[in-house]
Amino acid sequence: MTDGRLFDGYGPLAGYDEMFTGAGLRELYSGIAEAFGEMGTEDVRQRADSLASSYLEQGITFGVAGEERPFPLDIVPRIIEAEAWETVDAGVQQRVKALEAFLADAYGPGELFSDGVVPRETVMTSPHYHRVVAGVDPANGVRVHVAGVDLIRDEGGEFRVLEDNVRVPSGVSYVMTNRRAMSAALPEVFADHRIRPVARYSRALLHALRAAAPAGVNDPTVVVLTPGVYNSAYFEHTLLARTMGVELVEGRDLVCHAGRVMMRTTAGLAPVHVIYRRLDDEFLDPVQFRADSALGVPGLINAARAGNVTIANAVGNGVADDKLLYTYVPDLIRYYLGQEPILRNVDTWRLGDSDEREEVLDRLDELVLKPVDGSGGKGIVIGPAASPAELEEVRGKILADPRDWIAQPVVSLSTVPTLVEDGIRPRHVDLRPFAVNDGDEVWVLPGGLTRVALPEGELIVNSSRGGGSKDTWILARDAESAEAEETELLLEEQSQSGGDV
C-alpha cells in the first residue's frame, strides 16, 4: 500500500522542476516517490519533526539580527545525476583556476589591464581591492584555498553561475551535518541510492592549508580564526576546527612578534604558520584596516608580507566576489585558460555603461537589480515584485552611483519538492558547490549546499530571508565507482587513525 497524498496538489510548475515534468515523474526521483508513498504522510512528517528537533538539540543554527535559529533541513533530498554533476565539477574547477590567475595578475603585473581584458578602474574601484597586499605572493601560489560558487538551474535545466564566493565562503558545515542527519532519518531510502560521500571535506581542507605553509615549514601549525561566539557562522567554525583537529582561536589568542604570528598557550607562545580566517579583511589587522577592530591581530599583514604566515583565503580576494567583476569572468577564462566557459553566467547588464544603463532604467519593473557588493540577498530589488516607490528609490541609487549596481533578468530558479504545511510542494532552490585548492589540483566536494526558499514563490533562498536547506545527493555513475569511492574514503580514515588496512 502506498500513500500518494503527500504529492496531491503539487504544482503548478513554473520553469524547471527537478522531480516532475509535464508528462510525469522523472526517473531520477522514482525511488524517492516510492519510498515516501510507502512511509505515508504521518510517518514522513514525524521524521521531518525529528530532523528539526535533532538540529535544535545539536545547536546547528544560524544567526539573524543577533538571534540564533535552527537551520531548517527539508526531508526531501535533492538528487543530481552523475552526468550533470560532471559538468558542474569541471565548470567549478575551471572558474576557480581562472579566478586564481586573475587575482595573481591583479595584485601583480596587471597584464590583464594592459591587454584590455578588464578595465583597470573596475578593479581599483572595488571596495575589496586592497593595495596593502599588492605584490604579496603566497607560498604555493594559492589565494583561493576555498571557493563557493553559487549556481542556479534555469528554465531549460542548465546550471548557470549566479555569483562567486572566494572571500570567506560559508555553509559547508550544513553539507556535512545534513548528510549525517538524512542518513539517520531516511536509512532505507539512503541505502537504495548510490550517493557519493561528503565526509572527505575536512581532510581535503586540512591538506590544502598545510600545503600552503610558508617555505621551509615541514610540520605547520594550522588554526581557524573566528570572530567569536556571536558570529552567525560560529557553528561552522567550531565544526571545521574539530574535524580538522586544529585549534579554534580568536584574535586575542594570537600575537605578532618580530614579524611572526604566535599563539598563546598554557605552555607559552607557540608559532602559527597557517591561519584559516573566518572574518572579513577589514577586521583582520587594526594596523592596516579598521583601527577599532578588536577581532583581528595587529601586525598580521606585515607577517604575511614577510612570508612567515599564510592567510587563507588571501586578503584582497573580495575583488573577485564583486558582482561587476563577475560579468568579466567568462573573458578571464578565455584569457588565462584559453578555454570556453563550461558554466555560463546569467545574462547581466553593467550599469556603468551608459547604453546598458539607459536600457535598464527603461525596464526596471522587469529586471532584478543587485548591488555589486551585496550579500545574503541584501539590497536586491526584484522589479516585477517591487512597488513604484521601491523602483524610484533604486533608480535614484543607480543614477547616483552606476558602478555599484548590475541588472539581470528574472530567472525562474528550478524547483524541488519540499515538505511544507500543505504537503509536498515545489520550492525554488540554488546550489553552492565548494571547491578546495591545494596548489596541485582543485577538488570539488561531490555535493554542495542546496538552499531552498520556503515561502511560496520566493526567489531569494538565503537563510536570512526564511530559507532552509536540503541534503544534495550526487549519484555515482555506477555501483563500481560508488564502491571504489567509499573504499578509498574508508582507507583514508583507517590510515589517519592508525588502524590496520
Disulfide bonds with the S-S distance in Angstrom:
none
